[in-house]
Amino acid sequence: MKATNWRRLIVDFRLFGILLLMMVVLSFVSDRFLTVDNLTNVLWSVCLIGIMSVGAIYAPITGGIDLSVGSIAALSGIVANVLMNVYGLNWMLAIFITLGIGVLIGWVNGMVTTKFLVPAFIVTMAAKTYLFGVAMLVSNGDQITIMQPKEFLIIGVGKFLGIPIPIYIMIILAVGSHILLKHTVFGRQAIAVGANEVSAKLSGVNPDRTRIIVYIISAVTATIAGIVMASLTQQAFAMNATGYEFDVITAIVIGGTSLMGGNGSVTGALIGAVMVGFINNGLNLLDMPSSFHPIATGLVILIALIMNQGFSLPGAVKKVLARFRTAESLK
């Protein structure tokens, strides 16, 4: 097994160990944490972040970022409802058209980023803003209740063999994303573009085309998450997925993906998504004000970034002592 594969395996097991430790701590903090109802709710909420993460992970891998996934998800639920319950389209056709709109949004993000050389952060931040405006316009700023069609609602609240359908959707997308990243030419091209764009070009890779596809993938998974969210909550609202983009980034970073590009792990992102779900759930169980949630999420991102840069406390102490000795010897 290659050294990089061993390193990724160690990271994934490290994350799994941290996840178990988090569960133990939360079970002591609140006796409601390990209840079936609570864990079921956490899994349902994690599915949304997980679905977004397995597609959004490709942007950081290529050295970019997608901050528009939350707005895309919210708009997708509204569009699906309008197509089904206002225009009377079949629910499957409505979903297909909604996915097409997601492809278009991702294509626009990718085109502006690559052809106009605008940083992805700015492009997707702008998309986050104007898509929120479109969602408000289409919904008239109302919180829309979705009570039909029944087939559409099964997507979010239905179960198969006792397991919620959204979990199956997340697993299927995660497996597909893992195969795409690790076992296809496109996956290798995405990693190559993020690691060294010049070298990738010399190897015959088209960075612009790769990045456009990356943002399409991110938008499509965000669209799927929005459809699942609308079905699960039985409502569509422009602010439904507010802040989800930061949860997705947190999950991706915790999972070991570098925001500088060149590497990433779908498995790690999923574990990161579960951690984010546990963090949010723990804060809710402790009745922490919502204003504290961004603080906790921000601290988690900061710690994860430090850990992913190879920081270790013993190593940091050694560096400090070495500098101290050097300074002493120069006196």
C-alpha positions in Angstrom: 0.0 0.0 0.0 1.3 3.4 -0.9 2.4 5.8 1.8 -0.3 8.3 0.9 -2.9 5.6 1.2 -1.6 4.6 4.7 -1.6 8.3 5.7 -5.3 8.7 4.5 -6.2 5.5 6.4 -4.6 6.8 9.6 -6.5 10.1 9.2 -9.8 8.4 8.6 -9.3 6.2 11.7 -8.2 9.2 13.7 -11.4 11.0 12.7 -13.5 7.9 13.6 -11.8 7.8 17.1 -12.6 11.5 17.6 -16.2 10.9 16.6 -16.5 8.1 19.2 -15.0 10.3 21.8 -17.4 13.1 20.9 -20.3 10.6 21.3 -19.1 9.6 24.8 -18.7 13.2 25.9 -22.2 14.2 24.6 -23.8 11.2 26.3 -22.4 12.4 29.6 -23.4 16.0 29.0 -27.0 15.1 28.1 -29.0 12.0 28.9 -31.1 12.8 25.8 -28.2 12.4 23.4 -28.2 8.6 23.0 -32.0 8.3 22.7 -33.3 6.7 19.5 -35.4 9.8 18.6 -32.5 12.2 19.0 -30.0 10.0 17.0 -32.6 9.6 14.3 -33.0 13.4 14.0 -29.2 13.8 14.0 -28.9 11.3 11.1 -31.6 13.0 9.1 -29.9 16.4 9.6 -26.5 14.9 8.8 -27.8 13.5 5.5 -28.3 17.0 4.2 -24.8 18.2 5.1 -23.4 14.8 3.9 -25.1 15.0 0.5 -23.8 18.5 -0.1 -20.3 17.6 1.1 -19.7 14.7 -1.2 -20.2 17.0 -4.1 -18.8 20.3 -2.7 -15.5 18.6 -1.8 -14.3 18.8 -5.4 -14.0 22.6 -5.3 -11.4 22.7 -2.5 -9.6 19.8 -4.1 -9.0 22.0 -7.2 -8.1 24.9 -5.0 -11.5 26.7 -5.0 -14.5 26.9 -2.8 -18.3 26.9 -3.2 -20.2 29.1 -0.9 -23.4 29.0 -2.8 -24.6 25.5 -1.9 -27.0 26.7 0.9 -28.8 29.1 -1.4 -28.9 26.5 -4.2 -30.5 24.0 -1.8 -33.1 26.5 -0.6 -34.0 27.6 -4.2 -34.2 24.0 -5.4 -36.9 23.2 -2.8 -38.9 26.3 -3.9 -38.6 25.6 -7.6 -39.6 21.9 -7.1 -42.7 23.0 -5.2 -43.7 25.6 -7.8 -43.3 23.1 -10.7 -45.3 20.4 -8.9 -48.0 22.3 -7.0 -48.4 25.5 -9.1 -47.8 24.3 -12.7 -49.0 20.8 -11.9 -46.0 18.9 -13.4 -45.4 15.3 -12.5 -43.1 15.1 -9.4 -40.4 13.2 -11.2 -40.4 15.7 -14.1 -40.3 18.5 -11.6 -37.2 17.0 -9.9 -35.5 16.5 -13.3 -36.1 20.1 -14.3 -34.9 21.3 -10.9 -31.7 19.2 -11.3 -31.2 20.9 -14.7 -31.4 24.3 -13.1 -28.8 23.1 -10.6 -26.5 22.1 -13.5 -27.0 25.6 -15.1 -26.1 27.3 -11.8 -23.0 25.2 -11.4 -22.0 25.8 -15.1 -22.3 29.6 -14.6 -20.2 29.5 -11.4 -17.5 27.5 -13.2 -17.6 29.6 -16.3 -17.2 32.9 -14.4 -14.4 31.4 -12.3 -12.4 30.1 -15.2 -13.1 32.3 -18.2 -13.3 35.6 -16.4 -10.6 34.7 -13.9 -12.7 35.8 -10.9 -11.7 34.0 -7.6 -14.1 31.2 -6.7 -14.7 32.8 -3.3 -16.1 36.0 -4.9 -18.1 34.2 -7.6 -19.8 31.8 -5.3 -20.4 34.4 -2.6 -22.1 36.5 -5.3 -24.1 33.4 -6.3 -25.1 32.8 -2.7 -26.5 36.4 -2.6 -28.4 36.6 -5.9 -29.8 33.0 -5.6 -31.2 33.9 -2.2 -32.8 36.9 -3.8 -34.3 34.7 -6.6 -35.6 32.4 -3.9 -37.2 35.3 -2.1 -38.7 36.5 -5.3 -40.2 33.2 -6.4 -41.6 32.4 -3.0 -42.7 36.0 -2.3 -40.7 35.7 0.9 -43.2 33.2 2.3 -42.7 29.9 4.0 -44.4 27.5 1.8 -46.0 24.3 3.1 -45.6 21.2 0.9 -48.3 18.6 1.6 -48.3 16.9 -1.8 -47.7 14.9 -3.9 -47.2 12.0 -1.5 -44.5 10.4 -3.6 -42.4 13.5 -3.3 -42.8 13.5 0.5 -41.6 9.9 0.8 -38.2 11.0 -0.4 -37.5 12.8 2.9 -39.7 11.0 5.5 -40.0 7.5 4.0 -38.0 4.5 5.3 -36.8 1.3 3.7 -36.0 -1.7 6.0 -36.3 0.7 8.9 -33.6 3.1 7.6 -34.6 6.6 6.4 -34.4 7.0 2.6 -32.2 10.2 2.8 -29.5 8.0 4.3 -29.6 5.7 1.3 -29.4 8.7 -1.0 -26.3 10.0 1.0 -24.6 6.6 0.9 -25.2 6.1 -2.8 -23.9 9.6 -3.6 -20.9 9.1 -1.3 -20.0 5.8 -2.9 -20.3 7.3 -6.4 -18.2 10.4 -5.4 -15.5 8.2 -3.8 -15.3 6.1 -7.0 -15.2 9.3 -9.1 -12.4 10.8 -7.0 -10.2 7.8 -6.5 -10.8 5.5 -9.5 -11.5 7.6 -12.5 -9.5 9.9 -14.9 -11.5 12.9 -13.9 -10.7 12.4 -10.2 -7.0 12.2 -10.9 -7.4 15.3 -13.1 -9.1 17.3 -10.3 -6.4 16.4 -7.8 -3.7 17.3 -10.3 -5.3 20.7 -11.0 -5.4 21.4 -7.3 -1.9 20.2 -6.6 -0.1 22.0 -9.5 -2.1 23.5 -12.4 1.0 24.1 -14.5 2.1 20.5 -14.3 -1.5 19.4 -14.9 -1.6 21.5 -18.1 1.7 19.9 -19.3 0.2 16.5 -18.7 -2.7 17.3 -21.1 -5.3 18.2 -18.4 -7.7 21.0 -19.2 -8.0 22.9 -15.9 -10.9 25.1 -17.0 -13.0 22.2 -18.1 -12.2 20.3 -14.9 -13.2 23.2 -12.7 -16.4 23.8 -14.6 -17.4 20.2 -14.1 -16.4 20.5 -10.4 -18.8 23.3 -9.8 -21.6 21.5 -11.7 -21.1 18.5 -9.4 -21.2 20.8 -6.4 -24.4 22.5 -7.6 -26.1 19.2 -8.4 -25.5 17.6 -5.0 -26.7 20.9 -3.4 -29.9 20.6 -5.5 -30.4 17.1 -4.4 -30.0 18.1 -0.8 -32.5 20.9 -1.3 -35.1 18.5 -2.8 -34.5 16.1 0.2 -34.8 19.0 2.6 -38.1 20.2 1.1 -39.5 16.7 1.3 -38.2 16.1 4.8 -39.4 19.4 6.3 -42.4 19.6 4.1 -41.8 23.2 3.5 -39.8 25.5 1.2 -38.3 28.8 2.4 -35.6 31.0 1.1 -33.8 30.8 4.4 -34.1 27.0 4.8 -30.5 26.3 4.3 -28.9 29.5 5.7 -25.5 28.7 7.1 -25.3 25.2 5.6 -22.4 26.2 3.4 -20.3 26.8 6.5 -21.3 23.4 7.9 -20.3 21.8 4.6 -16.9 23.6 4.7 -16.5 22.5 8.3 -17.2 18.8 7.4 -14.9 18.9 4.4 -12.0 20.5 6.4 -12.5 18.2 9.4 -12.4 15.3 6.9 -8.8 16.2 6.0 -9.3 18.1 2.7 -6.9 20.9 2.2 -8.4 24.2 1.1 -5.2 24.8 -0.8 -6.1 22.0 -3.1 -4.5 18.7 -4.2 -6.1 16.2 -1.9 -9.4 15.2 -0.3 -11.3 12.3 1.2 -15.0 11.6 0.7 -15.0 9.2 3.7 -13.4 11.9 5.8 -16.0 14.5 4.7 -18.8 12.1 5.7 -17.3 11.6 9.1 -16.8 15.4 9.3 -20.5 15.8 8.5 -21.5 13.5 11.3 -19.3 15.5 13.7 -20.9 18.8 12.6 -24.3 17.2 13.2 -23.2 16.1 16.7 -21.8 19.6 17.5 -25.1 21.3 16.4 -27.2 18.7 18.3 -25.0 19.0 21.4 -25.4 22.8 21.4 -29.2 22.4 21.0 -29.4 19.8 23.8 -27.5 22.2 26.1 -30.0 24.9 25.2 -27.2 27.2 24.0 -28.4 30.3 22.2 -28.2 30.2 18.4 -25.8 33.1 18.5 -23.2 30.7 20.0 -23.5 28.2 17.2 -21.3 30.1 14.7 -18.7 30.6 17.4 -18.5 26.8 18.0 -18.4 26.1 14.3 -15.7 28.7 13.6 -13.5 27.3 16.4 -14.0 23.7 15.0 -12.9 24.9 11.5 -9.9 26.7 13.0 -8.8 23.6 15.0 -9.3 21.4 12.0 -7.3 23.6 9.8 -4.4 23.6 12.3 -4.6 19.8 12.6 -4.7 19.3 8.8 -1.5 21.4 8.4 0.3 18.7 10.5 0.2 20.6 13.8 1.0 18.5 16.9 1.5 19.8 20.4 4.7 17.8 21.1 6.1 19.1 17.8 5.2 22.7 18.6 6.8 22.4 22.0 10.0 21.1 20.4 10.1 24.0 17.9 9.7 26.5 20.7 12.4 24.9 22.8 14.7 24.7 19.8 14.2 28.4 19.1 14.8 29.2 22.8 18.1 27.3 22.8 19.2 29.0 19.6 18.5 32.4 21.1 20.4 31.5 24.2 23.4 30.3 22.2 23.5 33.6 20.3 23.8 35.6 23.5 
